[in-house]
């Protein structure tokens, strides 16, 4: 009986947090981190400002939870999807190719851009962003070392840095709605990935 009561209370807390975080995400995406106010989040969530402060002390705590959620989701995809280099080239060429695996990928990117713009102004947000980046880097490094048994750590780290630069760049370019020939992009990315991993992508 005590366990059921505790579980019910925990579920209620998680539901309230999700309610607040959903509202915070919308407000930050719409107005930017700096301009999004507790009053706006309160109005959208249907909770009082005082009620929000029961769960989160400030916007930085909300951002931390949102970013952790995005990174956790992307790490799950990274570790569970069986993606070869040809698939990776297709995903990058499609610019938002990960949308097929994560329906919120595009809006998550917008939120991450908002976090990036705040990095130079807010040391707490800078720490959140750095921790998220390090988690992604380390997970991708582990994956590449598993994928390439004979490679040395320095080469693998360089590969990760280049891949994360490609991911970050294509995420940014996806905001530009200009149509680029996907077949041509794929040809170039096939060549780039083949060079990075010293192999040939066969189709």
Secondary structure by P-SEA (a helix, b strand, c coil): caaaaaaaaaaaaaaaaaaaaaaaaaaaaacccccccaaaaaaaacccaaaaaaccccaaaaaaaaaaaaaaaaaaaaacccccaaaaaaaaaacccccccccaaaaaaaaaaaaaaaccccaaaaaaaaaaaaaaaaaaaaaaaaacccccaaaaaaaaaaaaaaaaaaaaaccccccccaaaaaaaaaaaaaaaacccccc
